[in-house]
Amino acid sequence: MAYFTRLGPGTFRPSVHVGGAWNTDEQHIAPALGLLVHAVEQDRDRRRDDGLLIGRLSYDILGTVPMDVCEVGVSVLRAGRTIELVEAVLQHGGGAAVRLRAWLMQDHDTDALVASALPSIDPPDAMEQWDPTSVWPGGFIASAEVRRSQREPGRATFWVRPTVPLVEGEEVSTLASAAGVFDIANGMTVRADPRRVAFPNIDLTAHLFAQPGSAWVGFDTTVSFGAGGFGLTSTTLHDLYGPIGTQAQILSVRPLPPA
């Protein structure tokens, strides 16, 4: 069973593996972020044959999504021969729930220039297996294989690998699969007990200088809480070969009333 089953050209049904962490009756938004990348890549390949690569993924999370059928649509906001801006929207009940704007860029041979000062992290087999369901409920969290090295609350390096496919019966790119776990970063090294403090993210933006080349996605993550109910989860993204980009998630930090 996959995260989603396609019912029509742009219609998808979530499985139990999409169940949320803050509310198990709602979708965890992570698989939907991967689904939107899959839709963008499929739309690209229908329109052109030069395989533009995605360099930036900028998501706005506009609301919660029930465990129900949802629709995905894609439009080109800025067409171009070598660079274009594409928007994909996940809707439920006629209303937009997640909006993605992705920059697609032409591939160039820069192998001789590859370099980054971003530090590497230990590989998955050097980290202990960690059960994220010890902190979070929900089908999505239970579907993720995690290896983690925790330094302190709110600071950790970890690797995540989904154990189920993104879309039933469909070939999905390594990037779409990876994007389907990007949102997990906010919950893998909690700064506060989520039973006492809510800290959902309302966006996620990833900048990639390399395409992911492995099923394992590495995270070097720091969670920060500030005054006024704001927070930030900052991450350097990795594949098994090294750093590939960065991502940030703005948080709405809300102390919860005693149970």
C-alpha positions as CSV (number, residue, x, y, z in Angstrom):
1,M,0.0,0.0,0.0
2,A,1.3,3.4,-1.0
3,Y,0.7,6.9,0.5
4,F,-1.7,7.7,-2.3
5,T,-3.7,5.9,-4.9
6,R,-4.6,7.8,-8.1
7,L,-8.3,7.8,-8.8
8,G,-8.2,10.1,-11.8
9,P,-5.9,12.5,-13.8
10,G,-5.5,14.8,-10.8
11,T,-7.4,13.0,-8.0
12,F,-5.8,11.0,-5.2
13,R,-7.0,9.0,-2.2
14,P,-4.7,8.9,0.9
15,S,-4.0,5.6,2.7
16,V,-3.7,5.0,6.4
17,H,0.1,5.8,6.0
18,V,-0.8,9.5,5.5
19,G,-2.4,9.8,9.0
20,G,-1.2,13.0,10.8
21,A,0.8,13.5,13.9
22,W,-1.0,16.5,15.4
23,N,-4.4,14.9,14.5
24,T,-4.6,11.4,13.2
25,D,-7.9,12.2,11.4
26,E,-6.0,14.7,9.2
27,Q,-3.3,14.1,6.6
28,H,0.3,14.6,7.6
29,I,1.3,17.1,5.1
30,A,4.7,15.5,4.3
31,P,3.4,13.0,1.7
32,A,1.4,15.7,0.0
33,L,4.5,17.7,-0.5
34,G,6.1,14.8,-2.4
35,L,2.9,14.3,-4.3
36,L,3.0,17.9,-5.6
37,V,6.6,17.4,-6.8
38,H,5.5,14.3,-8.6
39,A,2.7,16.3,-10.3
40,V,5.1,19.1,-11.3
41,E,7.5,16.6,-12.8
42,Q,4.8,14.8,-14.7
43,D,3.4,18.0,-16.1
44,R,7.0,19.1,-17.1
45,D,7.5,15.8,-19.0
46,R,4.1,16.2,-20.8
47,R,5.0,19.6,-22.0
48,R,8.7,19.3,-22.8
49,D,11.5,16.8,-23.3
50,D,14.6,18.6,-21.9
51,G,14.1,17.5,-18.3
52,L,14.5,20.8,-16.4
53,L,15.6,20.1,-12.8
54,I,13.9,21.6,-9.7
55,G,16.1,24.0,-7.8
56,R,13.6,25.4,-5.3
57,L,10.5,24.1,-3.7
58,S,8.5,26.7,-1.8
59,Y,5.3,25.5,-0.1
60,D,2.6,27.4,1.7
61,I,0.4,25.3,4.0
62,L,-3.0,27.0,3.9
63,G,-4.9,24.6,6.1
64,T,-5.4,21.1,7.3
65,V,-6.4,18.3,5.0
66,P,-8.8,15.5,6.1
67,M,-8.2,11.9,5.4
68,D,-10.2,12.2,2.2
69,V,-9.8,12.4,-1.6
70,C,-7.9,15.4,-2.7
71,E,-7.2,17.1,-6.1
72,V,-3.9,18.3,-7.6
73,G,-3.5,20.8,-10.4
74,V,-0.4,22.3,-12.0
75,S,0.0,25.6,-14.0
76,V,3.0,27.4,-15.5
77,L,3.4,30.9,-14.0
78,R,6.6,31.9,-15.9
79,A,7.4,29.9,-19.1
80,G,11.0,29.9,-20.3
81,R,13.4,28.0,-22.5
82,T,15.9,27.3,-19.7
83,I,14.1,28.5,-16.5
84,E,10.5,28.4,-15.6
85,L,8.3,28.9,-12.5
86,V,5.5,26.3,-12.0
87,E,2.7,26.2,-9.4
88,A,1.0,23.1,-8.1
89,V,-2.0,23.2,-5.7
90,L,-3.5,20.5,-3.5
91,Q,-7.2,21.1,-3.0
92,H,-9.9,19.5,-0.9
93,G,-13.6,20.4,-1.2
94,G,-12.8,23.2,-3.7
95,G,-10.4,25.0,-1.4
96,A,-6.6,25.2,-1.7
97,A,-4.8,23.4,1.2
98,V,-1.2,23.5,0.0
99,R,0.4,25.7,-2.7
100,L,3.8,24.9,-4.2
101,R,5.9,27.2,-6.3
102,A,8.8,25.4,-7.9
103,W,11.7,26.9,-10.0
104,L,12.8,24.5,-12.7
105,M,16.2,25.1,-14.3
106,Q,18.2,23.7,-17.2
107,D,20.9,21.2,-16.3
108,H,24.5,22.2,-17.1
109,D,27.8,20.2,-16.8
110,T,29.4,21.7,-13.7
111,D,31.0,18.5,-12.4
112,A,34.5,20.2,-12.3
113,L,33.1,22.9,-10.0
114,V,31.4,20.7,-7.4
115,A,32.2,22.0,-3.9
116,S,30.5,22.9,-0.6
117,A,31.7,24.0,2.8
118,L,28.5,22.7,4.4
119,P,29.6,19.9,6.9
120,S,28.8,16.3,6.2
121,I,27.0,14.1,8.7
122,D,27.6,10.5,9.8
123,P,26.0,7.9,7.5
124,P,22.8,6.1,8.5
125,D,24.6,2.9,9.7
126,A,26.6,5.0,12.1
127,M,23.5,6.3,13.9
128,E,21.1,4.4,16.2
129,Q,17.7,3.4,14.9
130,W,15.1,5.6,16.6
131,D,11.4,5.0,16.8
132,P,9.6,8.3,16.2
133,T,6.3,6.8,17.3
134,S,7.7,7.2,20.9
135,V,6.9,10.9,20.4
136,W,4.3,11.1,17.7
137,P,1.1,9.2,16.7
138,G,-0.1,8.7,13.1
139,G,0.3,6.5,10.1
140,F,2.9,8.7,8.4
141,I,5.3,8.8,11.3
142,A,4.9,5.0,11.7
143,S,5.9,4.5,8.0
144,A,9.2,6.3,8.3
145,E,12.5,4.5,9.1
146,V,14.7,6.8,11.2
147,R,18.3,6.8,12.3
148,R,19.2,9.6,14.7
149,S,22.0,11.2,16.6
150,Q,20.5,13.6,19.1
151,R,22.7,16.3,20.6
152,E,20.1,18.1,22.7
153,P,16.4,18.9,22.5
154,G,16.0,20.9,19.2
155,R,19.4,19.8,17.8
156,A,20.0,16.6,15.9
157,T,21.3,14.9,12.8
158,F,19.2,12.1,11.4
159,W,18.3,10.0,8.4
160,V,14.8,9.2,7.1
161,R,13.7,6.7,4.6
162,P,10.0,6.1,3.7
163,T,9.0,2.4,3.8
164,V,6.0,2.7,1.4
165,P,5.8,4.1,-2.2
166,L,4.5,7.6,-2.8
167,V,1.8,6.7,-5.4
168,E,0.5,3.2,-6.0
169,G,1.8,1.6,-9.1
170,E,3.6,4.7,-10.4
171,E,7.3,5.4,-11.0
172,V,8.3,8.3,-8.8
173,S,11.6,10.3,-9.0
174,T,14.1,10.2,-6.1
175,L,13.3,13.9,-5.6
176,A,9.6,13.4,-5.3
177,S,10.1,10.6,-2.8
178,A,12.6,12.7,-0.8
179,A,10.3,15.7,-0.8
180,G,7.7,13.4,0.7
181,V,9.7,13.3,3.9
182,F,11.1,16.8,4.0
183,D,8.4,18.0,6.4
184,I,9.3,15.4,9.0
185,A,12.3,17.6,10.0
186,N,10.1,19.7,12.4
187,G,9.2,16.6,14.5
188,M,12.4,14.6,14.8
189,T,14.2,16.7,17.4
190,V,11.5,18.4,19.5
191,R,12.4,21.3,21.7
192,A,9.3,21.0,23.7
193,D,6.9,18.1,24.5
194,P,4.2,18.3,21.8
195,R,1.6,17.3,24.4
196,R,2.3,20.7,26.1
197,V,3.3,22.9,23.2
198,A,2.1,22.9,19.6
199,F,4.5,24.1,17.0
200,P,3.2,23.3,13.5
201,N,4.9,24.7,10.5
202,I,3.0,26.9,8.1
203,D,5.5,26.7,5.2
204,L,8.5,24.9,4.0
205,T,11.1,26.1,1.5
206,A,13.9,23.9,0.2
207,H,16.8,25.2,-2.0
208,L,18.7,22.4,-3.8
209,F,22.1,22.7,-5.3
210,A,22.2,19.0,-6.1
211,Q,19.5,16.4,-6.8
212,P,19.1,13.7,-4.2
213,G,20.8,10.5,-5.2
214,S,19.6,8.0,-2.5
215,A,16.4,6.8,-0.8
216,W,17.8,7.9,2.5
217,V,17.4,11.6,3.2
218,G,19.8,13.2,5.7
219,F,18.9,16.1,8.0
220,D,21.1,18.4,10.1
221,T,18.4,20.2,12.0
222,T,18.1,23.0,14.5
223,V,14.8,24.0,16.1
224,S,14.6,27.5,17.5
225,F,11.7,29.2,19.5
226,G,11.5,32.9,19.8
227,A,9.3,35.4,21.5
228,G,5.8,36.1,20.3
229,G,4.9,32.6,19.3
230,F,7.4,32.3,16.5
231,G,9.7,29.4,15.8
232,L,12.0,28.2,13.0
233,T,13.3,24.7,12.0
234,S,16.4,25.1,9.9
235,T,18.0,22.1,8.1
236,T,20.8,21.2,5.8
237,L,19.7,18.4,3.6
238,H,21.9,15.4,2.6
239,D,21.9,12.3,0.5
240,L,24.4,9.5,1.0
241,Y,27.0,11.4,-1.0
242,G,27.0,14.7,1.0
243,P,25.0,17.9,1.4
244,I,22.5,18.7,-1.3
245,G,20.7,21.9,-0.1
246,T,18.9,23.6,2.8
247,Q,15.4,24.0,4.0
248,A,13.5,26.2,6.5
249,Q,10.1,25.9,8.2
250,I,8.5,28.8,10.0
251,L,6.6,27.6,13.1
252,S,3.5,28.8,15.0
253,V,4.4,28.1,18.7
254,R,1.4,27.7,20.9
255,P,1.5,26.6,24.6
256,L,-1.4,24.1,25.2
257,P,-3.7,24.3,28.2
258,P,-3.2,21.5,30.8
259,A,-5.0,18.3,30.0
